[in-house]
């Protein structure tokens, strides 16, 4: 997968979303839980379809072994909303 694809996946997930839900997303990928349970527990003010899309794209990041690369991208981000959470990455 090219760097562009990693950026595209991460942009579809959302950097902040990826960091805030990292451990839940990782657990989902590892088979600990159901996607529907995770989606139902999300408080974000977005549609259910968007939640499913974000979770599915995040799961793909883990499936393709790109989570470290995604975290590196987040660490190098200059966006103020992401910078608040960089210490978690």
C-alpha positions as CSV (number, residue, x, y, z in Angstrom):
1,X,0.0,0.0,0.0
2,X,1.3,3.4,-0.9
3,X,1.7,6.4,1.5
4,X,-1.2,8.1,-0.3
5,X,-3.5,5.1,0.5
6,X,-2.5,5.3,4.2
7,X,-3.2,9.1,4.2
8,X,-6.6,8.4,2.5
9,X,-7.6,5.7,4.9
10,X,-6.6,7.9,7.9
11,X,-8.4,10.9,6.5
12,X,-11.6,8.8,6.1
13,X,-11.2,7.6,9.7
14,X,-10.2,10.9,11.1
15,X,-6.9,11.4,13.0
16,X,-8.7,12.5,16.2
17,X,-11.2,9.6,15.9
18,X,-8.3,7.1,15.4
19,X,-6.5,8.3,18.5
20,X,-9.5,8.6,20.7
21,X,-10.7,5.1,19.9
22,X,-7.4,3.4,19.2
23,X,-7.6,0.7,21.8
24,X,-11.2,-0.1,21.0
25,X,-10.4,-0.3,17.3
26,X,-7.4,-2.5,17.9
27,X,-9.5,-4.8,20.1
28,X,-12.1,-5.0,17.4
29,X,-9.5,-6.0,14.8
30,X,-8.1,-8.6,17.2
31,X,-11.5,-10.2,17.5
32,X,-12.5,-8.8,20.9
33,X,-15.9,-7.4,20.3
34,X,-18.3,-6.6,17.5
35,X,-18.4,-3.7,15.1
36,X,-22.0,-2.9,15.9
37,X,-21.3,-2.7,19.7
38,X,-18.4,-0.3,19.1
39,X,-20.5,1.8,16.7
40,X,-23.4,2.0,19.2
41,X,-21.1,3.1,21.9
42,X,-19.6,6.0,19.9
43,X,-20.8,9.5,21.1
44,X,-19.6,11.4,18.1
45,X,-22.2,13.7,16.5
46,X,-22.1,11.9,13.1
47,X,-24.5,9.6,11.3
48,X,-24.5,5.9,12.0
49,X,-23.4,5.2,8.5
50,X,-20.4,7.5,9.0
51,X,-19.5,5.7,12.2
52,X,-19.6,2.3,10.4
53,X,-17.4,3.8,7.6
54,X,-14.8,5.1,10.1
55,X,-14.7,1.9,12.0
56,X,-14.4,-0.2,8.8
57,X,-11.5,2.0,7.5
58,X,-9.8,1.9,10.8
59,X,-10.0,-1.9,10.9
60,X,-8.4,-1.9,7.5
61,X,-5.5,0.1,8.8
62,X,-4.9,-2.6,11.4
63,X,-5.5,-5.5,9.0
64,X,-2.9,-4.1,6.6
65,X,-0.4,-3.5,9.5
66,X,-0.4,0.3,9.0
67,X,-1.3,1.4,12.5
68,X,2.3,2.5,13.3
69,X,2.5,4.5,10.1
70,X,-0.9,6.1,10.8
71,X,0.4,7.0,14.3
72,X,3.5,8.6,12.7
73,X,1.3,10.6,10.4
74,X,-0.7,11.8,13.4
75,X,2.4,12.7,15.3
76,X,3.6,14.9,12.4
77,X,0.2,16.6,12.0
78,X,0.1,20.4,12.6
79,X,-3.7,20.5,12.9
80,X,-4.6,22.1,16.3
81,X,-7.3,19.6,17.1
82,X,-4.9,16.7,16.5
83,X,-2.0,18.3,18.4
84,X,-4.1,18.2,21.5
85,X,-4.1,14.4,21.4
86,X,-0.5,13.8,20.1
87,X,0.7,12.8,23.5
88,X,-1.6,9.8,23.3
89,X,0.0,8.6,20.0
